[in-house]
Amino acid sequence: MRTSNLTLLTDLYELTMMQGYFKNQNSDIVVFDAFYRNNPCDGGYSVCAGLAQVIEYIENLRFDDEDIRYLKSLGIFDDDFLSYLHRFRFSGDIYAVPEGSLIFPREPLVKVIAPIMEAQLIETAILNIVNHQSLIATKAARVCYAAQGDGVMEFGLRRAQGPDSGVYGARAAVIGGCRGTSNVLAGQMFDVPVLGTHAHSWIMSFPDEYTAFRKYADLYPSACILLVDTYDTLKSGIPNAIRVFTEMREAGIPLTYYGIRIDSGDLAYLSKKIRRMLDDAGFPDAVISASNDLDEYLIESLKRQGAAITSWGVGTNLITAKDNPAFGGVYKLSAIQNADGSFRPKIKLSENTEKVTNPGNKTFYRIYDKATGKIRADLICLHDETFDESEDLKLFDPNAPWKKTRLPGGSYTMRQMLLPVIKGGRTVYQSPSVLEIQKICTQEKDTIWDETRRFVNPQEIYVDLSQKLYDMKTEILHQMHIDA
């Protein structure tokens, strides 16, 4: 499960198409875009994650002897094509949005420029990696927003869809804002904080609850969070926890990080009762941690009810993104290079308007209001377009082009979002650490208004097309209609 050879992590049709290109001697340089159409959970934004694993996948992309033997055994690949695969190395370019960035529908998150056989092969793995981690990072960002600054711990490993989902889901959750994970392997692999307390079985293994608490406090005096709902939270758990905290204080043991966790019952009611009991006993800084099938909606509701919870453990609903378990990213051909180096745009049509793609070799810019630092819009344009921030910028909704906005020159700034990560098959980008990416994500989230972060009917961040790209797309659609 920690192997670096993911070469066969692909759909069979990628390989059968590759063989078709090979047999037809098609070595065209093409452009593919990976993008998505809708934010998960009907939200106003998403968080990009998974790029480090995409880079690692590309760096290790090669067909070894065992891979070739297996493909030969399928009886559908010719020896000359298998010989080509045995020599295969990715030689193209990849541009991508940095991890932790906020992203919005229809803009390219990963752009691949490569010979068509190479670009086709890597489709499945790129989508698998980016879709999963972006989904979990987005869900974590939503959960952390609901927690309003309280600490959130990811601890869904036992409910994840397999070991890799648990490990890389934990990575994504930390990027999205969780302060740590219960997943020790993720902690080792990505150098992120690992957190945890004890289970009900710890309490039940001792003759009584008080003894279980005292033994745990003896072992971990500087991280003493006691699970108080094994028997009776208010009549037994809290009194016994207070007894142990009192004994620790009387013994001169510093109460640096201590408190209780509840995992059942009416969390709002119990937490308020517990807070009062702890305060009355002289422990106003004791942590009240809660778990039990939490998600952003329940946390938001508990906050509204005045729950006294200060730390949240979120498992199943986070690691599986239970209410929206797929990100929906796609990978579409957008251009083919001509002999003179220019690019011939390609477009996919559909009866569903939202599935009509944006053609050409593209990039996109993020436009910020200079006074507030908030995002005004994103602008998808052709890769060689340039803009002068001192000049007025006209924006329009590509789905309703009569809706226009003019940004006065000097009132905005622009940032190109796609960065080169692979050039000529070689890595040219150094991925930050996971905790550094988390800081990037935190800064990114500060660039949108709360209206975009709310869970119900969020305000949309507009993703516009440049006039040049819009005109190109319109002309292609018009020509295709005439030809039809």
Buried (B, 14 or more C-beta within 10 A) or exposed (E): EEEEBBBBEBEEEBBEBBBBBBEEEBEBBBBBBBBBEBBBBEBBBBBBBBBBBBBBBBBEBBBEEEBBEEBEEEEEBEEEBBEBBBEBEBEBBBBBBBBBBBBBBBBBBBBBBBBBBBBBBBBBBBBBBBBBBBBBBBBBBBBBBBBEEBBBBBBBBEBBEEEBBBBBBBBBBBBBBBBBBBBEBBBEBBEBEBBBBBEBEBBEEBEEBBBBBBBBBEEBBEBBBBBBBBBEBBEBBBBBBBBBBEBBBEEEBEBEBBBBBBBBBBBBEBBBBBBEBBEEBEBEEBBBBBBBEBBBBBBBEBBEEEBBBBBBBBBBBBBBBBEBEEBBBBBBBBBBBEEEEEBBBBBEBEEEEEEBBBBBBBBBBBBBBEEEEEBBBBBBBBBEBEBEBEEEBEBBBBEEEEEEEEBEEEBBBBEEBBBEBBBEBEBEBEBBEBBEBBEBBBEBBEBBBEEBBBBEEBEBBBBBBBBEBBEBBEEBBEEEEEEE
